[in-house]
Amino acid sequence: MPVVTPELLSRLLTPAGAEALAVAAELGDAEPLAAASAVRARGIGAELAAAALTQASLRGRAAMKFGPDATRMFFTRPGLEQATRAEVAARRAARLAAAGARSMADLGCGLGTDAIAAARQGIRVHAVDADPLTAAVAAANAEALGLAGLITVECADATTVEVERYDAVFADPARRQAGRGRVFDPKSYSPPWDFVAALPDRVPLTALKLAPGIDHALLPPGAEGEWVSVGGDLVEAAFWCGPLAREPRRATLIKPGGVSELTGSGVAAAPVGPVGAYLYDPDPAVVRSHLVAEFAATVDGRLGDPEIAYVYTDDPVDTPFARRLGVTDVLPFSLKKLRTLLRERGIGRLEIRKRGSALVPDQLRKDLRLAGPNGAGLVLTRIDGAPVVLITTTA
């Protein structure tokens, strides 16, 4: 896929670029070479045609994150991968507006998703990104969505922004470096963690978007840590500081049927007991927010091992916070005995889950040499510290 450049982006913003984008959109999922020929046949130069086709492809991918807005927005591939999903950004902006924010500094604005959501809440946004192309794309998106009057975009180092001039600050530090891929150490974020962590002392209404694997120990005193999943995929952690904090920990699950939230201390311990007739595999937002004990309480459940985030009950309970499975067998792990059992039952398809097990599911499938018309679930885990395998069904 051709790389978007500032020069090509500026050409896409001209009437000729708009025409090229319209032609590219008409071609839909046409084969790439045929699509390129079709665009050039309309008198559009090769470079502009390639740029328009790239945008058409990225817009198609972006539809799941941005809905109808995607057809008017501009993207880079890295920016799309890292951009906040529209529904997550909208919920964050609503929370900031409800707290009284009327102006906001957006540090590390990326393609502008959070700035756009804030502007739609009536918040004036000063958006900053250190990368010239990214900043240009954010500005183009604000213009394309009719929000340029509320959003100003600057290509600058986030650490130079006078954040005290704004009611609120939102920071999404870059967690990737050219040639190094994803960065896991907060000290290597851009801007660095020391700067980001000090923002709540400068602007009480501070919200931070962070990687889901962020260490809970980094949560500023008195702040709320929120972990968000969309459709079962864990997408981000957010630290809410100052007056924005409501609970110590929150798990937010966004699904087509609505939004579910679970809150708690993040340090509670769930009761431990025997495996029951039902196993609950909590949503990753529940696990990462350390709210498994709070979840267990909602289904009157227990853990089979104090270190493993599987919850068990004797009776089925409907819940939005976990997937429920029926448990038919509980066996000490033995490859030979497990292979014999599965063959006796004609099981040739397995959905394998694991927690607390060093086994590799793909290798285990090969070692089991499955054959048969039936399917089942397999859970590799520990009970009282000992490795076990559970045979499960959908419940």
C-alpha positions in Angstrom: 0.0 0.0 0.0 1.5 3.4 -1.0 2.7 5.6 1.9 0.7 8.8 2.4 2.9 11.9 2.4 2.1 15.5 3.4 2.3 16.4 -0.3 -0.1 13.7 -1.4 -2.5 14.6 1.4 -2.5 18.3 0.3 -3.3 17.1 -3.2 -6.2 15.0 -2.0 -7.7 18.1 -0.4 -8.0 19.9 -3.7 -11.0 19.5 -6.1 -8.9 17.2 -8.2 -8.2 15.1 -5.1 -11.9 15.0 -4.2 -12.7 13.7 -7.7 -10.0 11.0 -7.4 -11.4 10.0 -4.0 -14.9 9.8 -5.4 -13.8 7.6 -8.3 -11.8 5.3 -6.0 -14.8 4.9 -3.7 -17.0 3.9 -6.7 -14.6 1.0 -7.4 -15.2 -0.7 -4.1 -13.3 -4.0 -3.7 -12.0 -4.1 -7.3 -8.7 -5.9 -7.8 -5.9 -3.4 -7.2 -4.4 -3.4 -10.7 -7.8 -3.1 -12.3 -8.8 -0.3 -9.9 -5.6 1.6 -10.6 -6.2 1.4 -14.3 -9.8 2.5 -13.9 -8.8 5.6 -11.9 -6.1 6.5 -14.4 -8.5 6.0 -17.3 -10.5 9.0 -15.8 -7.5 11.3 -16.5 -6.1 11.1 -13.0 -2.4 10.9 -12.6 -0.7 7.8 -11.2 0.4 9.3 -7.9 -2.9 10.9 -7.1 -4.7 7.7 -8.2 -2.6 5.6 -5.9 -3.1 8.0 -3.0 -6.9 8.0 -3.6 -7.0 4.2 -3.8 -5.0 4.0 -0.6 -7.5 6.3 1.2 -10.4 4.2 -0.2 -8.9 1.1 1.2 -8.2 2.7 4.6 -11.6 4.1 4.8 -13.1 0.7 4.2 -11.0 -0.7 7.1 -11.9 2.3 9.3 -15.7 1.8 9.0 -15.7 -0.6 12.0 -14.0 2.0 14.2 -15.6 5.2 12.9 -18.9 4.2 11.3 -20.2 6.7 8.6 -17.5 9.3 9.5 -14.9 7.0 7.9 -16.1 7.8 4.4 -15.1 11.5 4.8 -12.0 11.1 7.0 -8.3 10.7 6.0 -6.0 8.0 7.4 -2.5 6.7 7.6 -2.1 3.0 8.3 -0.3 3.4 11.6 -2.7 6.1 12.7 -5.7 3.9 12.0 -4.2 1.1 14.0 -3.7 3.3 17.0 -6.7 5.5 16.8 -9.4 5.5 19.5 -12.6 3.8 18.5 -15.4 6.3 18.0 -17.7 5.0 20.7 -14.8 5.0 23.2 -13.9 8.6 22.3 -17.5 9.7 22.5 -17.9 8.3 26.0 -14.7 9.9 27.2 -15.7 13.3 25.7 -19.1 13.1 27.4 -17.5 12.5 30.7 -15.1 15.4 30.3 -18.0 17.7 29.3 -20.1 16.6 32.3 -17.2 17.5 34.5 -17.3 21.1 33.2 -14.6 21.0 30.6 -15.1 23.7 27.9 -11.6 23.7 26.6 -9.1 20.9 26.3 -5.5 20.3 25.3 -5.2 17.1 23.3 -1.5 15.9 23.6 -0.6 13.3 21.0 -3.8 13.8 19.0 -3.1 11.2 16.3 -5.7 11.3 13.6 -7.9 13.4 15.8 -10.5 11.0 17.0 -10.7 12.2 20.6 -10.5 15.9 19.5 -13.5 15.3 17.2 -15.5 13.6 19.9 -14.7 16.5 22.4 -15.6 19.1 19.8 -19.0 17.4 19.3 -19.6 17.9 23.0 -19.0 21.6 22.5 -15.4 21.5 23.9 -12.8 23.7 22.2 -9.7 21.6 21.5 -6.1 22.5 20.9 -4.7 19.3 19.4 -1.0 18.7 19.2 1.1 16.0 17.5 4.8 15.9 17.0 4.6 14.2 13.6 3.9 16.7 10.7 1.9 14.2 8.6 -0.2 13.1 11.5 -1.0 16.6 12.5 -2.0 17.5 8.9 -4.3 14.5 8.8 -5.9 15.5 12.1 -6.5 19.0 10.7 -8.0 17.6 7.5 -10.3 15.4 9.5 -11.5 18.3 11.6 -12.3 20.2 8.4 -13.9 17.2 6.7 -16.3 16.7 9.6 -17.2 20.4 9.9 -15.4 20.9 13.3 -12.5 23.1 12.3 -14.1 26.0 14.2 -13.7 24.1 17.4 -10.4 22.3 16.8 -7.0 23.8 16.2 -4.2 21.5 15.3 -0.5 22.2 15.8 2.6 20.2 14.9 4.6 20.5 18.1 6.2 18.8 21.0 3.5 18.1 23.6 5.9 19.1 26.4 5.9 22.7 25.1 2.1 23.2 25.5 1.0 25.5 28.2 -1.7 23.1 29.5 -2.7 25.4 32.3 -4.5 27.5 29.8 -7.1 24.8 29.4 -9.9 23.4 31.5 -8.8 19.8 30.8 -6.0 17.9 29.3 -6.1 14.6 27.4 -2.9 12.7 26.7 -2.3 9.7 24.5 1.4 9.2 24.6 2.9 7.4 21.6 3.7 3.8 22.4 5.5 2.9 19.1 8.9 3.9 17.8 10.1 3.8 14.2 12.1 0.6 13.7 11.3 -0.7 17.2 7.6 -1.4 17.0 5.5 -1.3 20.2 7.0 0.2 23.3 6.1 -1.4 26.6 8.2 0.7 29.0 6.4 3.9 30.0 9.7 5.6 30.3 10.0 5.2 26.5 6.7 6.8 25.8 6.5 10.0 23.8 6.0 12.3 25.6 7.8 10.5 28.5 6.0 9.1 31.5 7.4 11.6 33.9 5.8 14.4 31.9 2.5 12.6 31.5 2.3 11.5 35.2 2.8 15.2 36.3 -0.1 16.5 34.2 -2.8 16.0 37.0 -0.8 18.3 39.2 -1.0 21.0 36.5 -4.6 20.5 35.3 -6.9 18.6 37.7 -9.2 17.5 34.9 -6.7 15.1 33.3 -7.5 11.9 31.3 -4.9 9.6 30.0 -5.2 6.9 27.4 -2.7 4.1 27.9 -1.9 0.6 26.9 -4.2 -2.1 28.5 -1.1 -3.7 30.0 -0.2 -0.6 32.0 1.0 -1.3 35.5 -1.6 -0.5 38.2 1.2 0.9 40.4 1.5 3.8 37.9 -2.1 5.0 38.7 -1.8 8.5 40.3 -3.0 8.7 43.9 -6.8 9.1 44.0 -7.2 8.5 40.3 -9.5 5.9 38.6 -8.2 3.2 36.4 -10.6 2.1 33.7 -10.1 -0.8 31.3 -12.3 -0.8 28.1 -13.2 -3.7 25.8 -15.2 -3.4 22.6 -16.9 -6.6 21.4 -14.7 -8.6 23.8 -11.4 -7.1 22.5 -9.5 -5.2 25.2 -8.7 -1.9 23.5 -7.3 0.6 26.1 -6.8 1.7 29.7 -7.8 5.1 30.8 -6.6 6.9 33.9 -9.1 9.5 35.2 -7.6 12.1 37.5 -8.8 14.7 40.0 -12.5 15.4 39.9 -12.9 13.0 37.0 -12.2 10.0 39.2 -15.3 8.1 40.5 -14.2 4.6 41.5 -10.7 3.1 42.1 -11.2 0.6 39.3 -13.7 0.2 36.4 -14.2 -2.3 33.7 -16.3 -1.0 30.8 -17.6 -3.5 28.2 -19.0 -2.0 25.0 -21.1 -4.4 23.0 -23.7 -4.1 20.2 -26.4 -4.6 22.9 -25.2 -1.8 25.1 -22.6 -0.9 27.7 -21.9 -2.7 31.0 -19.7 -1.4 33.8 -18.2 -3.1 36.8 -16.5 -1.1 39.5 -14.6 -1.9 42.7 -11.4 -1.6 44.7 -9.3 -3.8 42.5 -7.8 -5.4 45.6 -10.6 -7.6 46.8 -10.1 -11.4 47.0 -12.8 -13.8 45.7 -13.7 -17.0 47.7 -12.0 -20.2 46.6 -13.8 -23.5 46.4 -14.4 -26.6 44.2 -15.1 -26.5 40.5 -18.8 -26.2 39.8 -21.1 -27.2 37.0 -20.4 -23.9 35.3 -17.3 -22.0 34.4 -17.2 -18.2 33.7 -14.3 -16.8 31.6 -14.4 -13.1 32.5 -14.1 -10.4 29.8 -10.5 -9.2 29.5 -11.5 -5.7 30.8 -12.7 -7.4 34.0 -9.4 -9.3 34.4 -7.1 -6.4 33.6 -8.9 -4.1 36.0 -8.4 -6.6 38.8 -12.2 -6.9 39.3 -12.5 -10.7 39.2 -13.6 -10.8 42.8 -16.3 -8.2 42.2 -17.5 -10.1 39.2 -17.6 -13.4 41.2 -19.8 -11.7 43.7 -22.3 -10.8 41.0 -22.8 -14.5 40.1 -22.3 -15.8 43.7 -19.2 -17.6 42.3 -15.8 -18.8 43.5 -12.3 -19.4 42.1 -10.9 -22.9 41.8 -7.4 -21.4 42.4 -6.7 -18.1 44.0 -4.3 -17.1 41.2 -6.5 -18.1 38.2 -9.3 -15.8 36.9 -11.8 -18.5 36.2 -15.0 -18.4 38.2 -17.3 -21.3 39.0 -20.9 -21.7 40.1 -23.2 -24.6 40.7 -26.2 -22.9 38.9 -26.2 -20.9 35.7 -26.3 -17.1 36.0 -26.7 -14.8 33.0 -24.0 -12.1 33.0 -22.6 -9.5 30.5 -19.2 -9.7 32.1 -18.1 -13.3 31.2 -18.7 -16.2 28.8 -20.4 -19.1 30.6 -19.5 -22.7 29.8 -20.9 -25.9 31.2 -18.3 -28.3 32.8 -18.8 -32.0 32.1 -15.5 -33.4 33.2 -12.6 -32.4 35.5 -9.4 -34.4 35.0 -5.9 -34.2 36.2 -3.9 -33.5 33.1 -2.6 -36.5 31.3 -2.1 -36.4 27.5 -2.6 -40.2 27.1 -5.8 -40.3 29.1 -7.2 -37.1 27.5 -6.5 -38.5 24.0 -8.3 -41.7 24.9 -11.3 -39.9 26.3 -11.7 -37.6 23.3 -11.4 -40.5 20.9 -14.1 -42.4 22.8 -16.4 -39.5 22.4 -15.7 -38.9 18.7 -14.4 -35.4 19.3 -12.5 -34.0 16.3 -12.9 -30.2 17.0 -11.7 -28.4 20.1 -12.0 -24.8 21.3 -9.1 -24.6 23.7 -8.8 -21.9 26.5 -6.1 -21.7 29.0 -5.0 -19.8 32.2 -2.2 -20.9 34.4 -1.0 -23.5 31.9 2.3 -23.6 30.0 0.8 -25.8 27.3 0.6 -24.5 23.7 -2.9 -25.1 22.3 -1.8 -25.6 18.7 0.8 -28.2 19.8 -1.7 -29.9 22.0 -4.1 -30.3 19.1 -1.4 -32.0 17.1 -0.4 -34.3 20.1 -4.1 -35.3 20.6 -4.4 -36.4 17.0 -8.1 -35.5 17.0 -10.6 -37.4 14.9 -14.4 -37.6 14.9 -17.5 -35.6 14.0 -18.1 -34.0 17.4 -16.9 -30.8 19.0 -16.2 -29.8 22.6 -14.4 -27.2 24.7 -11.2 -27.7 26.6 -9.9 -25.6 29.4 -6.3 -25.9 30.6 -5.9 -24.5 34.0 -4.9 -25.2 37.6 -7.0 -26.2 40.7 -5.3 -25.9 44.0 -2.0 -25.4 42.2 -2.3 -28.7 40.2 -2.7 -28.8 36.4 -6.1 -30.0 35.3 -8.1 -30.1 32.1 -11.9 -29.3 32.0 -14.2 -30.6 29.2 -16.8 -28.0 28.5 -19.9 -27.2 26.5 -21.5 -23.9 25.6 -24.0 -23.1 28.3 
